[in-house]
C-alpha cells in the first residue's frame, strides 16, 4: 500500500453527534486516533451540525482496521449528505 500512512482518510459520515461518538469510542478503544469534523459551515458559529455532516477520519495506516471494527456502520463514505 503506497502513500503517506499519516494522511487522514474519511471512513464515514455520521448522521449525528451520538453516532460519531459511538464510532469514535469503538475506534479509540482499539487504539485508533479519530478526527471528527463537521462539513456544515454554520457549525463554526456555534450552530449544531446538520444531520449527516459529521465526517469521521482516521490515519491511512489505520483505515482497514477502522473499517473492519465499524463493520457496516461506516462501510462507504456518504456523498452529498446521503
FENTADA-V614592 format. One record per helix or strand of 3 or more residues. SS is the DSSP state (H for helix, E for strand). FROM is the first residue (numbers start at 1). TO is the last residue. If there is no record, write none. Layout:
BEGIN
SS:FROM:TO
SS:FROM:TO
END
This chain:
BEGIN
E:8:14
H:17:29
E:35:38
H:41:45
E:54:59
H:60:74
END
